[in-house]
C-alpha cells in the first residue's frame, strides 16, 4: 500500500521523524472527502516532499548501511528486491509470501548476508584496495544479499569465490543466483558492488513510489 511505502521511505530510512510529518498527514485525513485518487496523490506528494529521490538515493548509498539500519530494514529491502527478481525475470517464480518476514523458527529466519565476508581471508592486490573496499563497499547494500540464517551460518568466512561456486550458483533465491552477473573480470570487487548497488537503487526508486 502507499502508506507502507511512505513509512519505509520516510520513517524507516530516517528521512524524517514522525512528528515532522504528523501535521501534514492529519490535515490530509481531516480533509478527506471520499476521493481516493486525490488521497493517493496527496500522500504521494507528501512522501516525495519528505524524502525526495536525491535523499532516498543518498540513504540507500550509505557505505555503512549495514550498521546504520536495523535487522528488519535490511531484510525488508532485500526481500523486496528478491521478489522483484522472482516476478520480473523469465522464467518467473512465485514471490516470497509476507509471512516469510515473520518466520519464528530461528534457522529459517531471513538475514542479510555479506557477499564479501566481513572477516574474509581474501586479499586484493594491494593494501590500499583492501582498505578502500572495507570503507566504501563492505557494508553497503551492493555487498548484501538476503539469506536464511542457517544458510548464512554455513557460509561463514568463506571467500566470495567459494560462495559463488558452492552456494550462490544454485541457490533457491534469485538474488543469489544472479550475483555472478556482477563479477568484473571474474572478481567480486568495488565495481561489482557499485553495479549491484545501482541496480538495487533503481528497483527501489520504481517500487517506493505511488
C-alpha positions in Angstrom: 0.0 0.0 0.0 1.0 3.6 -0.4 1.2 4.2 3.4 3.6 1.3 3.8 5.7 2.8 1.1 5.5 6.2 2.8 6.5 4.5 6.1 9.6 2.8 4.7 10.8 5.7 2.6 10.2 8.5 5.1 10.4 6.9 8.6 12.4 3.6 8.3 15.2 5.2 6.4 15.2 8.1 8.9 14.4 10.8 6.3 12.0 12.5 8.8 10.8 12.0 12.4 7.2 11.0 12.9 6.3 14.3 14.5 7.8 16.2 11.5 5.0 15.0 9.2 2.2 14.4 11.7 0.6 17.7 10.9 0.5 17.2 7.1 -0.9 13.6 7.4 -3.5 14.7 10.0 -4.6 17.5 7.6 -5.0 15.0 4.8 -7.1 12.7 7.0 -9.2 15.6 8.3 -9.9 17.0 4.8 -10.6 13.6 3.1 -14.0 13.7 1.3 -14.0 10.2 -0.2 -11.9 10.8 -3.3 -9.3 8.0 -3.1 -7.4 9.1 -6.3 -6.9 12.6 -4.8 -5.9 11.0 -1.5 -3.3 8.8 -3.1 -1.9 11.8 -5.0 -1.7 13.9 -1.8 0.1 11.1 0.2 2.5 10.5 -2.7 3.3 14.2 -2.9 4.0 14.4 0.9 6.2 11.3 0.6 8.3 12.8 -2.1 8.4 16.2 -0.3 9.6 14.5 2.9 12.1 12.2 1.1 12.9 13.4 -2.4 14.6 11.0 -4.8 18.0 12.6 -4.1 17.7 11.9 -0.4 16.3 8.4 -0.9 19.3 7.5 -3.1 21.7 9.1 -0.6 20.2 6.9 2.2 20.5 3.7 0.1 24.0 4.6 -0.9 25.3 4.8 2.6 28.6 2.8 2.7 27.7 1.9 6.3 24.1 0.8 5.5 24.6 -2.4 7.4 25.5 -0.7 10.6 23.1 2.3 10.2 19.8 0.3 9.9 18.3 -2.4 11.9 17.7 -6.1 11.0 14.2 -5.6 9.8 15.1 -2.7 7.5 17.9 -4.6 5.8 15.9 -7.8 5.4 12.8 -5.9 4.1 14.8 -4.1 1.4 16.5 -7.3 0.3 13.2 -9.2 0.4 11.6 -6.7 -1.8 14.4 -6.9 -4.3 14.2 -10.7 -4.3 10.5 -10.6 -5.1 11.2 -8.1 -7.8 13.5 -10.6 -9.5 11.2 -13.6 -8.9 8.3 -11.8 -10.6 10.1 -10.0 -13.4 12.7 -12.5 -14.6 12.0 -15.3 -17.1 11.0 -17.8 -16.0 9.0 -16.1 -13.3 8.7 -17.7 -9.8 6.1 -17.2 -7.1 7.1 -14.3 -4.8 8.0 -14.9 -1.2 4.9 -14.5 0.9 4.8 -11.8 3.5 4.7 -14.5 6.2 8.3 -15.3 5.5 9.2 -12.0 7.1 7.7 -13.2 10.3 9.2 -16.7 10.5 9.5 -17.8 14.1 11.9 -20.8 13.6 15.3 -19.3 14.1 17.2 -21.2 11.4 14.6 -20.2 8.7 14.5 -16.5 9.5 15.9 -14.3 6.8 19.1 -12.3 7.4 21.4 -10.1 5.3 24.5 -11.9 4.1 27.7 -10.2 3.2 28.7 -11.4 -0.2 32.3 -10.4 0.5 32.5 -11.6 4.1 33.2 -9.1 6.9 36.2 -11.1 8.0 37.1 -12.6 4.7 40.6 -14.0 4.2 40.6 -12.8 0.6 43.0 -10.0 -0.2 43.1 -7.6 -3.2 46.3 -6.8 -4.9 47.3 -4.0 -2.5 46.6 -2.8 1.0 45.1 0.4 -0.5 42.5 -1.7 -2.4 41.7 -3.7 0.7 41.2 -0.6 2.8 39.2 1.1 0.1 36.8 -1.9 -0.2 36.3 -2.1 3.6 35.5 1.6 3.8 33.4 2.1 0.7 31.8 -1.3 -0.2 31.9 -3.9 2.5 28.8 -2.8 4.4 26.8 -1.1 1.6 23.7 -2.6 0.1 25.6 -3.7 -3.0 27.5 -6.2 -0.9 24.4 -7.5 0.9 22.1 -10.3 -0.2 19.1 -12.0 1.5 19.7 -15.4 3.0 18.3 -17.7 5.6 20.1 -17.7 9.0 21.1 -21.3 8.7 22.5 -20.9 5.2 24.2 -17.7 6.2 25.9 -19.5 9.1 27.1 -22.3 6.8 28.9 -19.8 4.5 30.8 -18.4 7.5 34.0 -16.6 6.5 34.3 -18.3 3.1 35.8 -16.1 0.4 33.4 -14.7 -2.2 34.7 -17.1 -4.9 33.9 -20.1 -2.7 30.5 -18.7 -2.0 29.9 -18.1 -5.7 30.8 -21.7 -6.8 29.5 -23.7 -3.8 26.5 -21.7 -2.6 25.2 -18.8 -4.8 25.2 -20.5 -8.2 22.4 -22.9 -7.5 20.7 -21.2 -4.6 16.9 -21.2 -4.0 16.9 -17.4 -4.1 17.0 -15.4 -7.4 19.1 -12.6 -5.9 21.9 -15.0 -5.1 21.7 -16.8 -8.4 22.3 -13.5 -10.3 25.4 -12.5 -8.4 27.9 -13.8 -10.9 26.5 -11.4 -13.5 28.0 -8.6 -11.5 31.6 -10.0 -11.4 34.2 -7.8 -13.1 36.9 -9.9 -14.7 35.7 -12.9 -12.6 36.3 -10.9 -9.4 33.8 -9.5 -6.8 35.3 -6.1 -6.3 34.4 -2.5 -5.8 33.0 -2.2 -9.4 30.8 -5.3 -8.8 29.4 -3.8 -5.6 28.8 -0.5 -7.3 26.9 -2.1 -10.2 24.7 -4.1 -7.9 24.1 -1.1 -5.6 22.9 0.9 -8.7 20.5 -1.9 -9.6 19.1 -2.2 -6.1 18.6 1.6 -6.0 16.9 1.6 -9.5 14.4 -1.1 -8.3 13.8 0.8 -5.0 13.1 4.0 -6.9 10.5 2.3 -9.0 8.9 0.4 -6.1 8.8 3.1 -3.4 6.6 5.5 -5.4 2.9 5.6 -6.0 
